[in-house]
Amino acid sequence: MRNTLSKFLTIAFVFAIAACSSGAGQKNATASAPDTKPQATPSNKFTAADVAKLKWIEGAWQGMNGDEPFFERYRIEETAMVVETLKKDGSVDGPPERFELTNGEFGKGEGDKRSAASEITDTFIQFVPAVSGKGNNFRFLKQPHGWDAILEWPATADKPARTKTYRMDRWYLPNE
């Protein structure tokens, strides 16, 4: 089964998934004590200039989910970040996801399934659940190799807190 980062992110918006296995190109899921720090909340003060800071994420990328590669293309369109899942041949695999700036909030989804940015800088973006307790945190962090997607699930009654990191490396499309 081919898993993509965007599919994981969509699932993560709704609920936490089981601890994931380790593999090439990713760090192991790690358990830690419950997080007692206050949860960040989405900001409603973002502008088009903040979204423009994310230009570093534009392009095609390859990540690994265990032994399975996945491919995505990111682009910034004024006040939106468009994410396309790609097949190995470079063709688009399904409709794109859109993170959009609306009334100062930059995010994706609706209601309990909405995640929105709490912070945007020149080197990372942090997303948090728009409804406290209804999802997980994730961030995209610029790195020398490309960037990392870091997903964090809070502790629950039956699972410890955990983190999974996907290393995203520049991918040159087969038709380029």
N, C-alpha and C positions, 0 to 999 in steps of 0.2 A: 504494500500500500504506500503510495507516494504522499508523504506529508510535506506541507510547506509552512514556512514561518507565518505567512498570513493566515493560514488555516488555524495554526496554533493560537495566534493572536485573537482571532474571532472566537475560538472556543474559550480562551482565557478571559474574555470579556464577560462571559456568562458564568463560568464556574471553574474551579481549579481542577486540573487533570491529575492523574496519578503520577507518582514520582517516575521520572523518565530514566531510561537506561543510558549509560555512557557510550561514547563513540568518538571516532575521529572528528576533529574540528569543533568539539564542544567540550565544556567542562561538566563534570558530574553534578547531578542534582545534590545539594547539600542540605542537611537538616541543621536547624539552629533553634535556640530558645525562642519562645514567643516574643514578638517585637512589641515593646512597651512604649516606644516613642509615638508621639501624635501622628496620625495619618495626614499626609499632605492632601490638600484639596485642589480641584481645578482652579486655575486662574481665569478671570474674565477681563483681563487687562492686556491681552495680546493684540498686536497690530500686524499689518502686512509686512512691516519691517522685521518683526520677529520671525515670521514664517520664512522670509528670505534668508535668514541665518542658516537655514537647513539645506542650502544649495550643495553642501558637501555630500549629501546622501544621494544625489542624483546619479543615475546610471544603472547598469545591470550588475547583479550580485549573485554569487553562489554561496550557499550555506550548506551545512551538513546536519542531518538529523540521524545520528548513529552512522550507519554506512550508506544512507540514502542522501544523495545531493538534492537540493532544491534550488530554484532559480527565481529571482524577482527583479523587477525594474521599478525604480523610484523616480519621480519627477515632481518638481515644484511648479505649480501653475498659479501665479499671483498669490492667492490666499488659500491654496489647497495643496496637499501632498497626495499624489496619486500613486497607488501601489498595484502593480500588475504581477500576477503569478505567471511564470513562463514555463513552457516545456523545454526539454533539452535541445530541441531544434530551434529554439528562439521564438516560437509562435506563442501567442497569448493563450492562457489556459483559464478561461472564465472571465466574468466581469471584474473590472478594477475596483479596489477599495479606495475610498476618498476620506481623508482627514481634512476637515474644513474649518475655517475661521468664521464663526458666527457670533455676533454680539460680544466680541472680545474673547470668546472661548474657542480653542483649537482642539477638535476631537472628532470622534467617529462613533456611530451607533445611536441608539435611542433608549430612553428610560433607564432601567436597571442594567441594560447592556451597553451603556455609553461609557467610554473612557475619554478623558480629556487631559491636555497638558497642564502640569503644574509649574513647569519651568522649561524655558527654551534658551539655549546659549549658542555660541558659535561651534561648540563641540559636542553637545548632547541635547536630547529632549527627553523629559520625564513625563510619562503618562500615569494617571491614577484613575480609579473608578470614579465616575461622576456621582454615584450614589455610594456612600460609605458602606463598606462591608459587602459590596456586590461585585466582586471581581478581584483582579490582581493588578499589581504595578508592573510596568515595563518601561525600559528606556533604551534608546539608541545612543551609543557612545562612539564618537569618532576615534579611530585608532590608526597607527601608522600603516597597518595592513589593509585598512578599509574602515570597518566599524563592527561593533558588537551589539547584538540584541540581547538584552538581559531581562528575563522574566522572573518575577518574584511573587510567590504565593504565600499568603499569611498562614499561620498555624490555625488548624481547626481542631475540633474535639477529637478527631480520629487520625489526624496527620500533622506532622511537624511543619514548620515554615520551611520553604525550600526555594532554591534559585536554579535557573538553567540559563546558560549563556550559549548563544549561537554566534560563531565567528563568520562574518560576512566579508568575502573576498571579491575583488573586482572580477567580473566575468565578461568576456568578450563574446558577443553573440556570434553564432556560427555564420551568419550572413554578413558580418562586418569585415 
